[in-house]
Amino acid sequence: MLLSFFYGTFVLPILLSMNKTFIIITLTILLFVGCQPKSEAYWQLVNADSLLYNNCVDSAIAVLEDVEPLIKRDSAYYFVLDAETRYRQWECPDIDELNYSINYYEKHHDNRKLANAYYYKACTFIVRDTLPKECFILLKQAEQSAEKTSDNSLKNKIYSALSYANGAKNQTEEALKYGKKEYYYAQKVNCRRDIAYALLRLSTCYSILGQRDSSEYYIMQCKMLVDEVNDSDKPFIYNLLGENCMTENLDAAIEYFNKALRYKKLPQTYQNLARIYHAKNDTLNWQKYCDSALSNAWYDTKIDILTDIAHINYADRNIAAYKNTTDKTIGILKDFVKYEKNNYSLEIQRKFDFEKQKIEYTRNIFICITIITTLIALCIILYQRRRHDKQKALQKELETENHNLQLYNKLCESQNIIDEYEQNLRYLNDLLDQADSEEYQVSKKQIAEVVEKGKAIFQKIEQNGSIAADKEYWVFCIFYFQNTFSKKAIKVFKNYQELTTEEKIFVIIDDFLTKTDSEIASILDISQTTVRTRRSKMKGKMS
């Protein structure tokens, strides 16, 4: 975005001010620099990467042998793939080369290749069968980078390594946590071999934790995929299968344990055989397998075996042997506690997980604040919009009302009612002047009727009766008023200019008879608000 702003603000105006030839040359250079073609070595590396993904290790090695990386990008990619081929052959990857790749991808933010570089550097310790804290740091860094990608195969192998490393350190609960993640991504990838290893890992963890039902469930599923597993890992499957048969079928259990020992001499397998022969009261075989188990066992296995021997010696009343075995157990426990104090692998992993949760918590807080701020801003905008619309509607309503009033005034003016009624009045006055002549006898009778009707309406007004229905005879009321109260009529009407019939009636009621607002409203059959509006209009017509 900043780059676009820079080009739009500075570069483009400069280019536009130059001549066409220079512009074409400049754009050509920019396009050439911005769109560098991938090298032949890069495409060879992509091919090797694809072959490794499909487990064609020999073909990938053949491709890599012909690659000559000349630029940093190709070299970093080459070192990662070379490390992967070495690890696939159970050889130790080159740490210096992987450091080069890590430094390059940390700067260029290629999370997939960076995660692979961290992972294969951690594998250098796994190949040597040493698991220092640096190995766990590298695996956690690989996990963080892999989580930013959509590569499920990459995530699966990282979680597999974490589960294995924690299991080797006797951190069973942590190994189980990563084993579940390994199984989830193995199913996503849908690789039978990866699923078999994940099932084996889960079964082993549940077995160590004493959850036999869960261990049996996963090992029985793994049994169907045993051919997918390497020979070096088959003894673990057979050992777990034998453990599941120990309570029901000892002969079947012995058969599974012997199968396991053909592939690898596991201390757990010797321990299980010792327990079986003790149950059969075969002392010679019991002692033989106990010694074999103790020769190459981990702390917890040694403690279990020595505890079993101590219980048997105590049951046989062999106090000297019981004391000797107990002393050995205490010594091993002290060594184990000392080892645990120097083992920081679990703390390192939890520190990484805590930092990750902290980042996610901060990000979630930021998202929540952003959402809340956006909602508040949206509410303010909606409120202001609604207020504006309301004001606009009110203004439009006022404009409509004013427009209607103007139309009303124009309509009244256009009707020329005043002139017409004045002509009628003049005509009636002329009739009065000529009332003695015979030819105007009929007109005189008409004038009497007009006066009579006008008087009736005037009396209604005095008595606060409604005259709304007599609107067509209001002119007669005015005629009666002017002739009956001539001086007062002249004085009242003189205060105003160009009054209509309705306005003259209003003046008679309001100014002459001084009726209240409620009485006027009743007489004219209008609201009191209209009364006040008309009075306000009348002020505008005052002389």
N, C-alpha and C positions, 0 to 999 in steps of 0.2 A: 504494500500500500504506500509506504514511504517512497519506494523507488518510483512508483507511478506518479506520485506527486512531484518528485524531483524532475522526472522527464517532462511532465506536463508543464511545470513552472519555469524551468530553466533551459532544458535541452531543446524542446520543440520550438520555442520562440527564436532561438539562435539558428536552428536549421531553416526555419521559414525565411529568415533574413538573408540566407546564402543563395547562391545561384544553383540551378538544377543539377549540373554536373557534380558539384561538390556534395550535394545532398545524396545523390545516387551512390557515390563512392563511400560516404560515411555510413549509410544504411547497409551497404554490402559488407563493410568491415564489422559492423555491429552484429549482423546476422551470422557471419562466419564465426565470430567469437562466442556468441550465445548459443549456437547450435553445433558444437563440436561433435563429429561423428564418433561412435564407439569404435575402439581399436579391435583388431582381429583377435588379440589375446583375450580381450574382455568377453567376446562371444564364445571363445573356447572354454573360458572359466564358467560361463553360464551353462554350457553343455555338460561340463564335469559336475557342476552343482546338481543338475537335473538327474544325471546318472547316479549320484550318491543318494539322492532322494528316493530313487527307485531301487536302492540296494545293489546297484551294479558297480561294486567297488573296483574290481579289476579293470573294467572299461574306463572308469573315472581316472584311475592311476595312469593308464596309457595316454589319456588326453592331457593330463597335467604334465607328463614328461615332455610333451612337445610345446608347452606354453613358455614364452619368453616375455615376462612382464617388464615393460619399459617405463611406465608411469606409476605414481604413488597409488592411484586408485586400483590398478590391476595388481600391484604387489600386495596390497592389503587383502584383497579378495583371494589371491593365490595362497597366501600364508594360512588363511582360515581353512580353505579346502584341503590344503596339504596336511594340516593338523587333524582334520576329520578322517582322512584316509589312513593316517598313522594310527589313530585311536581305534579305527575299525579293525586294524590288524594287531591290536593290543600292544602298540608301540608308544613310546612317550613322545608327545608333540614337542616342538621347539618353542621354549618360553620366550626367547628374544623375538622371534618372528611374530608370535601372538601379541606381544607388547606393542610391536609396530602397528599391527592391525587395530588393536584397542585404541591407541592414540589417534589413529587416522579416523576411525568411525565415531569416536567421541566428538571430534571436531565437525564431522559431516552428518551426524545424527541419522545414521542408518541403523535403526534399532535391531533389525533381524540379524545383520552381519555382526553387530556389536555383541548381541546376546550369544551368538555362536563363538565369538572370540573369547568371551569370558568363560563360557562353558568348557571349551577345549583346553583352556589354561587350567581350569579346575581339574580336568581329567588327567593332567600330568601328575597330580598327587594321587588320584584314584589308581592309576596304572602302577605307581610305586607302592601302593597299599599303605600310604601315609595320609592322614586326614588332619592336617593342622588347621588352625583357625583361618588362615588365608584361603584355604579351599572352600570353606563355608561362605566367606565374604564374596569370593568370585561367583559362587553359585547363586547367592542372593542378588548380586548385581546382574547376573544373567537373567534371573527371574523378572526383575524390574524392567529390563529392556524388552524381554519377550512379551510381557503383558501389554506392551504398547503396539504389538503386531497382531495379525490374525493367523499366524502360523501355529496351528494346533500340534503339529508334529514336533516343532521346536519346544513348545511348552511341555509336551509329554516327556521328552528326554531330560529336560531340566528337573522336572518334579521327580522323575525316576531316580536321578542322581542324588537329589536331596533326600529322598526316602531311603535310598541305599546307605548314604553317608551317615544319616541319623541312626539307622539300624545298626551300623557298624560301631557307632559310638554308644550303643545301648540306650539311646534316647527313643524308646519305643513309641511313646505317645506322639512325639514329633514326627517320627517315621510314618506312623499311621495317618497323620494329617496330610502329609505329602503323598502317601500312597493312594489315598482317596482321590486326590487331584490327578495323579498319574493315571488312575483307572478311568476317570472321567474323560481325559483327553485321548487316552488310548481308544476308547469307544468312539470318540469324535473322528479320529483318524481311520478307525475300522481296520486296524492292523492286528491279525491274530497273534503274532509274536509279542507285540507290545501289551495286548490284553492279557496274555498268559503270564507275563512277568508282573503285571499289576496285580493280578489275582494271587499270584504266589506271594507277593510282598504283603498284601492285606491279610492273607491267611497266616503268614508268619507272625505278623504283629499281633493279631488277635490271639494266636496260640501263646505268645509270650505273656500277654495281658491276662491269660486265663479264661478268655471268652471262647469256650470250645465250640459252641454252636455256630458262631460267626466264622471261626477258623475252618470248621468242617464244610460250611456252605461254600466258601471261596475255593478251598482246595479241591472239592469235587468238581467245580467248574473248570478249574485249572487242569485237572486230570484229563479232560477231553482235548486239551490243547498241548499236552506234554511233548508231542513231536515237534512243536514250533520252538521249543526252548533249547538253548545250547546244552551240550553234555555237561558242562561245568556247573550248570544250574539245576540239572535234573535231580541230584541227590536231595536238594531242599524239598522238592515236590514229593519224592518217595518217603522222606523222613516224616513229613506232615501227614501223608496218607497212612503211614504206620502208626503215628500217634493217635489218629482217629479210630484205629482198630484195636487199640490196646485194651480197652475195657470190655470188648465183646469177643474178639477172635485173636488170641495171642499168636497163633501160627501164621495167620495172614499178616499180622504186624511184623513178625520176625522176617517174613519174606520181603516185605517192603523195605525194612531196614537193611537187609543184605543187599538189595538192589541199590540202595543209596550208597552203601560203602563201596560198591564196584566203581562208582564214579568219583567219590570223594570221601575222605575220612573225616566226617563231621563229629565233633565232640558230643553234640546233642544226640546223634544216632547211637554212639557208644553208651551214653547215659540211659537212653531208652531201653537198649538191650540189657543193660545191667539191671534195671528195674524189673524187666520181664523174667530174667533168670533168678532174681531174688524171690519173685512170686512163685517160681517153680521149685524153690529150695535148692537151686544148683549153685553152690557156694563158689566152686572153681570158676565157672563162667562169669558169675557176678563180680568176683575180684578181678578177673582178667579185663572185663569191659570197663570197670571203674578206673583201673590204672590207665587204660587206653584213653578214656575220656579226659582224665586229669592232665595228660601229657601235653595237650595243645588246646586247652579250653580258655574261654574268656572268664573274667572275674565272676560274673553272675552264675555261669555254668559250674565253675569250680566250687562256688559256695553251695550250690544246690546239691552237688555230688557228695561233698564232704558232710553236709547236713544229713543226707540219707545214710551215709556210713556211720555217722555219730549215733543216729537213732537205732541202727541195727546193733552197734556195739553195746549201747545202753540196754537194749532188750535182751542181749545175750549175757549181760552182767560182766562184760569185759571192760572194767573201769579204766585200766591202763590205756587200752586202745581208744576208749571214748575220750580220755583226757588228751591224748596225742592228737586225735582228729579235731577236737574242739580248739586246741592251740593253733593248729594249721588254719582253721576257719577264721579265727580272730586275726591272725597275721594277714591273710588274704583280704579280709574286710578293711584292715588299716591301709593296705596298699590301694584298695579300691577307693577309699575315701580320699587318700592323697591324690590319686589320679583325677578324681572328680573335681577337686579344688583347682587343679591345673588345666581343666578342660573348659574352655570358654566358647566352644562351638555353639552350644544352646543359647547362651547370652547374646552372641553375635547375631544369630538368626532372629531372636526376639527383638533385638535393637533395630534390625532392618525392618521387621514387621511393624514395630512401633512407629518408626519414621514414616513408613508408608501410610499407616492409619492417620498419623498426624497431618500428612500432606492432603490425604483424602478429606479429613475433617475440615481443614482450612479451606479446601476447594468447595466443599459443601456449604460451609458458612458463607463464603463469597457468593455462591450461586443463590443461596437463600436471601442474602442482603440485596442482590441484584434483582431478584424476583419481586421482593417486597417494595423496593424503590420503584421498580417499573409499575407495579400495581398502584402505588400511591400517586405516581405521576399520571397514570392513566385515569385514576379517579378524579384528580384535579382537572385534567383536560376535559373529561366528560362533564364535570360540574360546570366548568367555564363555558363549554359548548351549550349545555342545557340552559344556562343563565342567558347566554347570548341569544339563543333561539327564543327564549321567553320574552326578552326585551324586544327582539325583532317582531314577534307576534303581537306584542302590546302596541308597538309603534305602528304596525300595519293596521291594527284595529282602530287606533286613533285617527290614522290617515283616512281609513274607510268612513269613520263617523264624520270627519270634517268634510269629506267628499260628498257624503249623503246630505249634510246640511247645506252645502253649496248648491247641490242639485235641487234641494227643496226650495231654497231661496230663488233660484232661477225659475223654477216651475211656477212659484207664486207670482214672480214678476212678469213672467210670460203670459199669464192668464189675463192680465189687464183687468183684474176684478175691481180695482179701485175706480178706474175710469167708468166702468160699466155701472157700478153702484152710484157714483156721483151723477152720472147722466140720469139715472132713475130718480134720484133725489131732486135734481133740478126740474125734471119733468113733473114730479109730484108737487113741487112748489109752484110751478106755473099753473098747474091745475087748481091750486088753492086761490091763486090770484084771480083766476077766471071762473071761480065757483058760482057767481051770480048768473052767468049766462046760461040759457036753456040747453045749449048744445054740450055743455059740460056737466050736465046733471049725472050722467052715468059715471063719469070720471070721479065726481065728488063722492059718489057711493063707494067706488073702489078705494079712495083715499081713506074713508072711514073704516073700511075693512082692514087696510094696512095698519092704521093706527091701533085698531083693536087688537090685531095679532101682535104688534110690537109691544103693546102694553102688557099683554098676557105673558110674553117671554120675559119682560122686565120684572114683572111681579114674581115670576118663578125664580129669577136671580136673587131678588130680595129675600125670598123665603128659602134660599140655598137648594132649590130644586135643580135637577139635571136638565140642561138644555141641549144636550148632545144630539138628541133625535130631531131637534128643531133647527138644525144648522142652516137649512135653505131659507128660513125666515129671520135670520139674524139681522139682515139688512133692515127689516121692518122695525126691529128693536132699536137699531141705531137711529132710524127716522123718528121714532117716537121720542127717544132720548133728546135728540137735537131740537125737536119742536116743543117738548115739554119743559126741558131745562136748557133753554137756548144759550143763556149767558155762561152758565157753568160748563155746558158742552164745548162752547168756543174756547174757554179757558183750559179745559182738560186736553182737548185735541191739539191746541196750539203748542203744547209742550213737546210734541212729536212731529216727525216728518214722514210723509208718504206711508200712512198706515193702511194695512189691509183690513178687510171686514173682521177677521179673527182677532187681529191686533186691537181694533177699536173695541170689540166686545171685552177683550182682556183688560183694556184701559178702564172701561166703565166699571168692571167688577173690582179691579185692583185699586185704581186711583180714586174713583168717585165713591164707590160703595165700601171701599177699604176692607174687603173680605180677607180672612186668614188663608194661609197656604192650604190647609186641609179643606176649607170651605170652597176655595177656587177649584181644587182638585175634584171635589164632589160635583160642583156645578158643571164643569167642562168634561167630566168623566176622564180625567188624566191623572198621572201620578204626581206626587208632590215634587219629585225630582224634575219632572217636565215643567212644573209651575216655576221653579227657581230658574230653570234654563231659559224659559220665555221671558221672565223678568229681566234676566241678564241681557237678553237680546234687545229688549225694549230700551234699555239704557243706552244702547248703541244708536238708537233712532231718536234720542232726545235732541231738541233744538239747541 
